[in-house]
Amino acid sequence: MSSPQPTKPSLNAPSYQSLPTPRSSTPALRYPSNRKTIYDRNLNRSRTSELSRASFAYLFVEMISYAQQRVKGITDLEKRLNLQAYPLGLKLLDLLLYREPPRTSLRPTRILALLQFIHTTLWRHLFGRPADALERSTSADSEYMITDNEPLVNTYISVPREMSQLNCAAYVAGVIEGVCDGAGFPTWGVTAHWANEGAQGGAAEGGGGGGGGGSADGAGGGGGGMWPGKTIFLIKFRPEVLEREEILAKGS
């Protein structure tokens, strides 16, 4: 007997392939019983609330460990911390101005008003107290310094001796840079430096604080003195900011 010949499919007959039926899945975003999320809350509701230091320390240390595995050196690590905090500064500017009384909720238009806002309002919101000093460099009109004798971000960080120059307060420097750029005061960058208590660094006008130092004598600190973790945040404004400041000064 001859074997049956296979039948050829018709050219006009379309072929179909069965597809798996999608499974019913629950939405990723869960809503509470009142159908309201965190975005529906009043911005002034958490004005006086405080975050647990243990939670902050755990999250911050994990963030540093995550960034450390993806960089090649101390400079890259500080730059990465700075970039991670930059968007936070942009959002904090709008939030803090919104929470200010109507008469004082205007955006700063002068350099001194902006720096006082950062020195007092921003610092009090983040750390529960104002910064320790606000100074202006006598060698460069575009450079200003904010001093913190004991930054909270360095309190729970254990820096090995071979990385003693690392200052995790670069994260706070990124917040400052975001506030400056968001307020319309572009900068060349905001950097965090250990304060060298024993050296006669760059002179500055203002109360308290010494010059900025880039090296550290001990692990994770600025050397000896009463405040071994003293950090200076150096702000360098762009030339257009100084030009606008001169115009506003003449107009007033």
Secondary structure, DSSP 8 states (H G I E B T S, - for coil): ----------SSS--------------SS---TTS--GGGS-TTTTSS----HHHHHHHHHHHHHHHHTT-SSHHHHHHHHHHHHHHHHHHHHHHHHHHS-GGG-S---SHHHHHHIIIIIIHHHHHSS--SEEEEESS-TTEEEEEESS-GGGTT----GGGTT--TTHHHHHHHHHHHHHTT--EEEEEEEEE-TTS--S-EEESS---EES--SSTTS--SSS-TT-EEEEEEE-HHHHHHHHHHHHH-
